[in-house]
Amino acid sequence: MIKIFVTGDNHFGKKYDRYPEIRDRLVDNRFVCFEKMVEKAEQEGCDIFAVTGDLFDNCSSIRKSDVERVVRILAGFAGRVLVLPGNHDYYTGEEKVWKDFDDALRTCDNNIIRLDRFEPYPIEIAEETVVIYPAFCRSKHSRENNLGWIKKMSVPKSGQINVGMAHGAIEGVTPDMQKEYFLMTEPELQAIPMDVWLVGHTHIPYPGGLSEDEEIGGYRIFNAGTHAQTDLHNNTRGYGFIISVDKQGDKAQVSAKKYQSGTIFFYDIAVRVSSAEGDSLEALLQEKLDPLEAESVVRLTVTGSAVSEEYSRRRELYKKYCDRFLSWELQDDELHEEITLDRVREEFAESSFAAKLMEALQGDQTELQMAYELLQECSRE
């Protein structure tokens, strides 16, 4: 039996320019989480630490010191480290990031293998022969995946553990409307005689049903997703997968569990307030924000109508519930103060068309708000 720790889409070199006040913290966190994955792989007795592509965010502008730091972390793993070039860090032999990677390899003892040839890579692990079949990327985009060479191979079904590693979108799992990200299908992968597939590109873990507490069988295709959440649009907590493969003859038993590696989280929180329904802005903020970890980046969007007292101190309420986060931003242009009958009578002559119209709309706060804003706009003109 062999055990493999799988990660991918680590995107070292991501700049986080949107968050200048915590940029260094977010950048460093990706390294810290990555190092903890290597430690976890050691604790679990894994034989292989596999990176399924996009270890780096691009091919040309990654700082050499960052490349060296990644290599030092990987070199700390006692077993074999397999690094597959993805579409962001594709490999042709001319890329700066991989030249820096090679320079860093020469400075330390390591068991790191970059899978940069379309050929089998045999590895001896104890009494097992493990053969890696890589479908790495040689460009950022392609309408064809790189599985073709493996399909042409006569892959032995017994006597070795066959591990396929590929980078690209999986149809039905990864959005790829233009079909330009090395698109693969599950039936296509299943038809190739691999005992297990380790895939990168999708930042969300697949399959989604793995547990952190026990290994689950029944799957052959795995995409661990990114190890640390990248931004507001990336709905994951950051994971790695630990996969066991036990092969007897030509039959392989595959089981896996997940490991949460991420420690900083991004949340896009929407709060809709309706004063007409008795909503309290503060109560809703507390309900939505209190459960979130302090180590979070939050975008808060507030809409609707709030009673006058809460509307007037809304900034105070936002700070009360958000200042504990690493960073937060606010969008509340569509939050309005509740329009009451007293307010209407204060601003408009009681006998005016405006007053009568808004009095007639008192039962519908939404319509009343729209009428009020329209009248306000007309009065400015």
N, C-alpha and C positions, 0 to 999 in steps of 0.2 A: 504493500500500500504506500502511496505517496500523498503528501499534503502540499497544497499550493495556496499561497496568499496572493490574491488578485486585486490590483488597483489599476487606475487609468485616469486619463483626462485631468491630470494634476495641474497643468497649466502654470508651471513656474515661470515667472516673468510677467505675470498679470500685474498691471500697474495700479489699479484701483484709484484712478485719477478723480473719480466722482466723489471720493471721500478723503480729501487732502489732510484733514485733521487726524485721521486714524489710518492713513494709508500704510505707514510703516508697520503698524500693528497687524493689519490684515495680511500684508505680504509675509511677515514673519510667522504668522499663525499657520500658513500653509506648510511651511517647513517643519514647524513643531508637530503638527498633526501627522505629517509624513513620517517623521522619525518615530513617533509612537506606533505607527503601523508596522514598521520594521521590528520594533521591540515586541509587539504583539505576535508577529510571525515567529519570532524566536521562542516566545513563551509557549506557543501552540505546537512547536516542533515541526514547523513547515520546512519542506525540502527545497521549495522554489518560491521566490518572490517575483511575481510576474507583473509587468507594467504594459498595459494593452494600448499604448499610444497616447500622444499629446502629453508626454511628460513635461514638455516645454510649450510655452504659449506661442512661440514663433521660431523661425529659423535664423533670424539675423540680428535681433536687438536685445537678446538676453545677456545680462552682465556676466562676464566670465566668472566672477566671484560666486554668482548664484549657481552656475553650472557646477563649479567646484564643490559647493555646499551640498548639492544634490548627490553628486558622486560619493562624497564622504559618507553621507547617510546610507546610501545603498551598499557601500563597501563594508558597512557595519554588520550586514547580514551574513551569517555563517554559511548558508547554503548557496544555491545558484540564483543569480539575479538575471532575469530576461527582460530586455527593453525593446519594445516594438515601436518603430517610428509611426506616428499617426499623420493626420492630414495637416495639423498645425506645425508639427516638427518633422515633416517628411524628409526622406533621405535619398540623395543621389550621389553623395560623396563630396559635394562642393559646399555644403551649408556650414556657416560659421559655428552654429551651436554645436554641431557634431564634431567639428575640429577641436573646439574647446573641450568637449566631452572626452575626446581621445587624449588630449593633453592632460586632463585631470586623471584619467585612468592610469596614466604612466607614473603618477606621483604616489600611488598607494597600492597595497596588496588588495586584490579584489577577485571576485568570481562573477563579474558582470559580463554578459553577452548581449551585444546589440544584434538584433535579428534583422539584418539588412541584405539578405540574399534569399531569392526564391528557391530554397532547397531545404531538405530535412536537416534538423539539428539534433543528432543523437546525444543523450546525456545519460550517464550511468549514475544511479542513485541506489546505494546499497546493492541489493541483488536485482533491482529493476532496471530495465532499459526504457527510458522515456524519450520519445521522438517528438520534437516540436516542428510544426508546419506553419510557418508565418506568412500572413497576407498583409505585409506592411504597405505604407503609402510612399509613393515617389512624387506626389504632387498634392496641392491643397484640395483640388477638385477633380472628380472623374465621374463620368456617367457609367463606368464599368468598375466592378469590384476586382480584387486581386486574388480571387479563389481559383482562377482557371488552371494555374500550374498544379495545384493540389488535386483537382479533379482528374487530371491526366495521369497522376501517379498511381502506381499499383501499391496501395498501402496495406502492409501485412495486418491482418485482423487479430493475430495472436502472437505471443512472444515479445510484445512491447506495448507500452501505454502510449496511445496516440493523442497528442494535445494540439489542437488547432488554435492559433492566435490570429485575430483579424481586427482591423480597424475600419469602421464604416457604419452607416445607418442600417438599422434592421427594419424592414418594411412592417408597418403597423405598430412599431415601438418608438421609432425616431421620426419626427417630422422631417421630410425631405421632398417637398413638393416639386422641386425642379429635378429631382433624381440626379444630383451632382455630388453626392457624398458617398461614393463607393457602395451603393445600395445592395443589400443582401436580403434574402428571405429565409425564414426559418426552415421551410422544406428544403431549400437549397443547402443549408448548413447540415440539416439532418441526413441528407442523402450522401454526404461525404463521410467515409468511415473513421471519424474521430471519436474517441471515447469521451472527450469533453471539448467544448469550444469556449475560449476566453476572448471576449469581444470588447472593444472600446469605441468611443465616440459619443454615445448617449450619456448625458450627465446624470440621469436618473437611474437608480439601480433596477436591474431586470435579471431574474424575476423578482417581483415585489413581495412574494410571500415567505421569504426566508426569515428565520428567527435568530435572535442573538444568543439564545439559551441552549439550543440543540440543533444538531445537523438534520437537515431535511433532504430526502431523496426525491427522485422523479424528474430531475432537470438535467439537461446536458449543455444548454447554452446559457452563458453567464456574462452579464455586463455589470460590473460593480458600480459604475458611475464615478463621479468626482469624489475625492477623499475629503474635501472641505467645500462647503457651499460657496458658489462663486458670486452670486448676485441675487437681486430681488426676483428675477425670473426663473431661478434655478430652485425648484421645489424639492430639496433633499436636505438631510441632516449630515451628509457626508459619510460614506461607508467604504469598507473593503470587504471582500468575501474570502472565507477560508473553505477550501474545497478538498475533499478526500476522494481519492480514486483507488479502488481495490479491484484488481483485475485477475481473474482466474480463467485461463484458456483464452477464448475470444469474447468473454462476457465481463463487462466492467460495471461495478457498482459505484455510483457517484452520489455523494451527499455533500451538503454545504450549509454554512451558517454565515451570518453577517456580523461585522464588527463596526460599531459607530465610531468613526475617527474624527468627525467634525466637532468643533467646540464653539464656533461663532456662527450665529444664524441670522438670516435675512428674512424679514417679515414685511409683507405688503398688507396693511390692515385698513379695512374700510368700515366706517361707522356711519350709519344712517339714523338720524334723530328725527322724531316726529313729535313735536309739542302737542299736536292735536290728539295723539294717542297716549299722552301722559309720559312720554319718554324723558328721562333725565340724561343730559349730556355727560355729567360726571359719572353716573352709574354705568353708562355704556362704555365709557373710556376705561373705567376700572375693570369691567367684565372682560373687555377685549385685551387689555394691556397687562394687567397684573399677572396672568399666567406665563408671560414670556420671560425668558432668561435675561439677566442683566447684560450678558455678553451677546448682545444683539444689535443689528442695524435695522431700523424701522422706518418705513414710509407710511405715514398716517394720512388717510383721506377722510374728511368729515363733510357730510352733506345733510341737507334737510333744514329743519327749523328748530331753534332752541328757545326756551323761555327767556325773557329779558334778563333776568338775574344771572343766569348761566352764560348767556351770550356775552354779556358785558365783561365777564371774567374768564372767558374761554382761554385766553393766552395763559393765564395763571393755571388753569386746569391741565392744559397740554403739558406745561413744564412739570407739574406735580407728578404726572404719570409717565412722562417720557425722559426726564433728565437723567434717570438711572441707566439708560441705555448707552452703549458705546457711541452711537450716532443716531439721530432721527431727523426726519424732514416732514414738512406739513403741507397739505393741500386742503384748504377749507374755503375756497372761493364760492362754493355752492352751499355754504352754511349760512342761514339767514336768521335774523331775530324774528320771533313769533309776532305776527300782526294781530293785535287785539283790538276790540271795539273802542276801548279808551284811547288807544294810540291813533286810530283812524279819526276820532272826533277831535283829537288835539291838532292833527295836521291838516284836516280838511273841514271846510264849512259844513255844518250838519245838513244843510239843505242842498248841498252841491251834488252833481251827478256822481262824482268820485266817491263821496261818502256813502251815498245810497247804494252804489254798485258794490262796494266792499262790505257794507252791512248785509247785503243779500248773499254774499259769498262766505259768511262767517262759519257755515257748517263744513266748508271744504278748505282746509288750510293751504293745500297746494294751489288751488285756483286763486285763493285770496292773495297768496304770495306773488303769483304771476301778475295778477291785476295791479297789485301795489307797485311792483317794479316797473310795469309798463307806464303807470301814471307818473311815477317819479321821473322816468326818462322823458316823458312828454313835457313835464313841467320844466325840465332843464333846457329843453329846446325852445 
